[in-house]
């Protein structure tokens, strides 16, 4: 004897025909707040070292850095070595001119590359809009400016010092002249490296103030060359004092002081040009810091 089966209710029939829905996974919970995701990676505030590492990654990964520094190296080597070869082939007496002073022209032209790189280190980010990403990752604008300054200064100083030392060694080996003293070696290598790196920092500060690559580079080239050019064409007696001042404090003349071959016999001497450039650069960097803090990106 069989028991008649009762027909299923509509709700039970729907549950039997409906496919099984996947169960949503429970949120991963770690820590006291159950239901919220907690990253296993420790979170810490960004430091100056983190900003320096970021700026080092940026400056060495862009092609403009390699091209600019490559041209600077080529100018230092070619002009320095070719000038020594030309003097050696002419069998002319240098007339007491220091042998290491032959590297002056290569350094002067190479400084244009340093100026360009210093401006582009910060002004190019304003042109592309990358500065917004940089300040989002590191909201402290003073820290960003300090990191850029540290990375750029160390890179330029090391490279310039190494290249001027190599050029000086090549020049002394090519020319049969008296060996330079230790003071001459120090000023024409380390002194020139410090001066050029500080000049690049001044360019970086101008780039932060102008926020336009072409405009800032033009201003810096004018700062380097214009005083000397103006002084050359000042023939009037009434402008004699101004002409003398422009000659003494022009950047080419101050750079030649490190080679003991200054255009003017008066004015700064020894390491004075470096202290002057450091003072001007400090003021410019202070203005760049205030401008970055008070202006929107």
C-alpha positions as CSV (number, residue, x, y, z in Angstrom):
1,X,0.0,0.0,0.0
2,X,1.5,3.3,-1.1
3,X,1.0,6.7,0.5
4,X,-0.1,9.3,-2.1
5,X,2.6,12.1,-2.4
6,X,1.5,15.6,-1.7
7,X,2.3,18.1,-4.5
8,X,5.1,20.6,-3.6
9,X,4.2,24.1,-2.8
10,X,5.1,26.8,-5.5
11,X,7.9,28.2,-3.2
12,X,9.5,24.8,-2.8
13,X,9.2,24.1,-6.5
14,X,11.0,27.4,-7.3
15,X,13.8,26.7,-4.9
16,X,14.3,23.3,-6.5
17,X,14.5,24.7,-10.0
18,X,16.6,27.9,-9.2
19,X,20.3,27.4,-9.7
20,X,22.5,27.6,-6.6
21,X,24.0,31.1,-6.2
22,X,27.7,31.3,-5.3
23,X,28.3,32.5,-1.8
24,X,30.1,35.8,-1.7
25,X,33.5,35.4,0.1
26,X,33.7,37.0,3.5
27,X,36.0,40.1,3.6
28,X,39.5,39.3,4.8
29,X,39.8,40.5,8.3
30,X,43.0,41.2,10.2
31,X,43.2,43.1,13.3
32,X,40.6,44.1,15.8
33,X,38.2,45.7,13.3
34,X,36.4,42.6,11.8
35,X,35.0,43.2,8.3
36,X,37.7,45.6,7.1
37,X,40.7,44.8,5.0
38,X,44.1,45.5,6.6
39,X,47.2,45.4,4.5
40,X,50.0,43.2,5.7
41,X,52.5,45.8,4.4
42,X,53.5,48.1,7.2
43,X,52.4,51.7,6.6
44,X,54.8,54.5,7.6
45,X,55.1,58.2,6.8
46,X,57.3,59.2,3.9
47,X,60.7,60.6,4.7
48,X,63.3,62.7,2.9
49,X,65.2,59.5,2.1
50,X,62.1,58.2,0.3
51,X,61.8,61.5,-1.7
52,X,65.6,61.3,-2.6
53,X,65.2,57.7,-3.8
54,X,62.2,58.7,-5.9
55,X,64.0,61.7,-7.5
56,X,67.1,59.5,-8.2
57,X,64.9,57.1,-10.0
58,X,63.3,59.9,-12.1
59,X,66.5,61.7,-13.0
60,X,68.3,58.5,-14.1
61,X,65.4,57.0,-16.0
62,X,64.7,59.9,-18.4
63,X,66.6,60.1,-21.7
64,X,67.1,63.9,-21.4
65,X,69.5,63.3,-18.5
66,X,71.7,60.9,-20.4
67,X,71.8,63.1,-23.5
68,X,72.5,66.3,-21.5
69,X,75.3,64.8,-19.4
70,X,76.6,62.9,-22.4
71,X,77.1,66.2,-24.3
72,X,78.7,67.8,-21.3
73,X,81.2,64.9,-21.0
74,X,82.0,65.1,-24.7
75,X,82.6,68.9,-24.5
76,X,84.9,68.6,-21.5
77,X,87.0,65.8,-23.1
78,X,87.1,67.1,-26.7
79,X,87.8,70.7,-26.0
80,X,90.2,70.0,-23.1
81,X,92.3,67.4,-25.0
82,X,92.2,69.2,-28.4
83,X,93.4,72.4,-26.8
84,X,96.3,70.6,-25.2
85,X,97.1,68.9,-28.5
86,X,97.0,72.2,-30.4
87,X,99.4,73.9,-27.9
88,X,101.7,70.9,-28.0
89,X,101.8,70.8,-31.8
90,X,102.5,74.5,-32.1
91,X,105.5,74.3,-29.8
92,X,104.5,77.6,-28.4
93,X,105.4,78.8,-24.9
94,X,102.4,79.2,-22.6
95,X,104.0,82.2,-21.1
96,X,103.4,81.2,-17.5
97,X,99.8,80.3,-18.1
98,X,98.8,77.3,-15.9
99,X,98.5,74.0,-17.8
100,X,95.2,73.2,-16.2
101,X,93.6,76.4,-17.5
102,X,93.2,74.8,-20.9
103,X,90.2,73.0,-19.5
104,X,88.4,76.3,-18.9
105,X,86.7,76.5,-22.2
106,X,85.3,73.0,-22.1
107,X,83.9,73.6,-18.6
108,X,82.3,76.9,-19.6
109,X,80.5,75.3,-22.5
110,X,79.7,72.3,-20.4
111,X,78.0,74.6,-17.9
112,X,75.3,75.2,-20.4
113,X,74.4,71.5,-20.3
114,X,74.3,71.7,-16.5
115,X,72.1,74.7,-16.6
116,X,69.7,73.0,-19.0
117,X,69.5,69.8,-16.8
118,X,69.0,71.9,-13.7
119,X,66.0,73.7,-15.2
120,X,64.5,70.6,-16.7
121,X,64.8,68.7,-13.4
122,X,61.8,70.6,-12.1
123,X,60.4,72.8,-14.9
124,X,59.7,69.8,-17.1
125,X,57.3,68.3,-14.5
126,X,55.3,71.5,-14.5
127,X,55.1,71.3,-18.3
128,X,53.9,67.7,-18.4
129,X,51.7,67.9,-15.3
130,X,53.9,65.3,-13.5
131,X,54.3,67.7,-10.7
132,X,50.8,66.9,-9.6
133,X,51.7,63.2,-9.2
134,X,54.9,64.1,-7.4
135,X,53.1,66.3,-4.9
136,X,50.3,63.8,-4.4
137,X,52.9,61.1,-3.4
138,X,54.8,63.6,-1.3
139,X,52.6,66.5,-0.2
140,X,55.5,68.3,1.5
141,X,56.7,70.7,-1.2
142,X,59.8,71.7,0.7
143,X,60.8,68.0,0.9
144,X,60.3,67.6,-2.9
145,X,62.5,70.7,-3.6
146,X,65.2,69.5,-1.1
147,X,65.2,66.0,-2.6
148,X,65.6,67.4,-6.1
149,X,68.4,69.7,-5.0
150,X,70.3,67.0,-3.2
151,X,70.1,64.5,-6.1
152,X,71.0,67.0,-8.7
153,X,73.9,68.6,-6.8
154,X,75.5,65.3,-5.9
155,X,75.2,63.9,-9.5
156,X,76.5,67.1,-11.1
157,X,79.4,67.5,-8.6
158,X,80.6,64.0,-8.9
159,X,80.5,63.9,-12.6
160,X,82.1,67.3,-13.1
161,X,84.9,66.6,-10.6
162,X,85.7,63.2,-12.2
163,X,85.7,64.6,-15.7
164,X,87.8,67.7,-14.9
165,X,90.3,65.4,-13.1
166,X,90.5,63.1,-16.2
167,X,91.0,66.1,-18.5
168,X,93.7,67.6,-16.2
169,X,95.6,64.3,-16.2
170,X,95.4,64.1,-20.0
171,X,96.6,67.7,-20.4
172,X,99.6,67.3,-18.1
173,X,100.6,64.1,-19.9
174,X,100.4,65.8,-23.3
175,X,102.2,69.0,-22.5
176,X,105.7,69.0,-21.2
177,X,105.3,71.7,-18.6
178,X,105.8,72.2,-14.9
179,X,103.7,69.9,-12.7
180,X,100.7,71.8,-11.2
181,X,100.8,72.2,-7.4
182,X,98.3,70.5,-5.1
183,X,96.4,73.8,-4.7
184,X,96.0,74.1,-8.4
185,X,94.8,70.5,-8.7
186,X,92.3,71.1,-5.9
187,X,90.8,74.3,-7.3
188,X,90.7,73.1,-10.9
189,X,88.9,69.9,-10.0
190,X,87.0,70.0,-6.7
191,X,86.5,73.7,-6.8
192,X,85.2,73.7,-10.4
193,X,83.0,70.8,-9.6
194,X,81.4,72.6,-6.6
195,X,81.0,75.8,-8.5
196,X,79.3,74.2,-11.5
197,X,77.1,72.1,-9.3
198,X,76.0,75.2,-7.4
199,X,75.3,77.0,-10.7
200,X,73.1,74.1,-11.6
201,X,71.3,74.5,-8.3
202,X,70.7,78.1,-9.1
203,X,69.2,77.0,-12.5
204,X,66.9,74.5,-10.6
205,X,65.7,77.3,-8.4
206,X,65.0,79.6,-11.4
207,X,63.1,76.7,-13.0
208,X,60.9,76.3,-9.9
209,X,60.2,80.1,-10.0
210,X,59.5,80.4,-13.7
211,X,57.9,76.9,-14.2
212,X,58.8,77.1,-17.9
213,X,61.8,75.2,-19.3
214,X,62.6,77.5,-22.3
215,X,62.1,80.7,-20.3
216,X,64.2,79.6,-17.4
217,X,67.1,78.3,-19.6
218,X,67.1,81.6,-21.5
219,X,67.3,83.6,-18.3
220,X,70.2,81.4,-17.0
221,X,72.2,81.7,-20.2
222,X,71.7,85.4,-20.0
223,X,73.0,85.4,-16.4
224,X,76.1,83.5,-17.5
225,X,77.0,85.4,-20.7
226,X,75.3,88.8,-20.7
227,X,77.4,90.6,-18.1
228,X,80.6,89.7,-19.9
229,X,79.2,90.7,-23.3
230,X,78.0,94.0,-22.0
231,X,81.3,94.8,-20.4
232,X,83.2,94.2,-23.6
233,X,81.2,96.8,-25.4
234,X,81.3,99.5,-22.8
235,X,83.8,101.9,-24.2
236,X,82.7,105.2,-22.5
237,X,84.8,106.5,-19.7
238,X,81.7,107.2,-17.6
239,X,80.9,103.5,-17.6
240,X,84.4,102.4,-16.6
241,X,83.5,101.5,-13.0
242,X,80.4,99.5,-14.2
243,X,82.5,97.8,-16.8
244,X,85.1,96.8,-14.2
245,X,82.4,95.4,-11.9
246,X,80.7,93.4,-14.6
247,X,84.0,91.9,-15.6
248,X,85.0,91.0,-12.1
249,X,81.7,89.4,-11.1
250,X,80.7,87.7,-14.4
251,X,80.5,84.0,-14.2
252,X,83.1,83.3,-16.8
253,X,85.6,85.4,-14.9
254,X,84.7,83.8,-11.6
255,X,85.1,80.4,-13.1
256,X,88.5,81.3,-14.5
257,X,89.7,82.2,-11.0
258,X,89.7,78.5,-10.1
259,X,92.2,78.1,-12.9
260,X,94.3,81.0,-11.7
261,X,93.8,82.8,-15.0
262,X,91.2,85.5,-14.3
263,X,90.4,88.2,-16.8
264,X,90.6,90.9,-14.1
265,X,93.4,91.3,-11.6
266,X,91.1,92.8,-8.9
267,X,87.9,91.5,-7.4
268,X,87.2,88.1,-6.0
269,X,90.1,85.7,-5.6
270,X,90.7,82.2,-4.3
271,X,87.5,80.5,-3.3
272,X,85.5,83.7,-3.1
273,X,83.5,82.9,-6.3
274,X,82.1,79.8,-4.7
275,X,80.9,81.7,-1.6
276,X,79.3,84.3,-3.8
277,X,77.5,81.6,-5.9
278,X,76.4,79.8,-2.7
279,X,74.9,83.0,-1.3
280,X,73.0,83.8,-4.5
281,X,71.8,80.2,-4.9
282,X,70.6,80.1,-1.2
283,X,68.5,83.2,-1.8
284,X,67.0,81.8,-5.0
285,X,66.2,78.4,-3.4
286,X,64.5,80.3,-0.6
287,X,62.4,82.1,-3.1
288,X,61.6,78.9,-4.9
289,X,60.5,77.3,-1.6
290,X,58.1,80.2,-0.8
291,X,56.8,80.2,-4.4
292,X,56.0,76.4,-4.3
293,X,54.3,76.7,-1.0
294,X,52.2,79.7,-2.0
295,X,51.2,78.8,-5.5
296,X,49.0,76.1,-6.9
297,X,50.3,73.5,-9.3
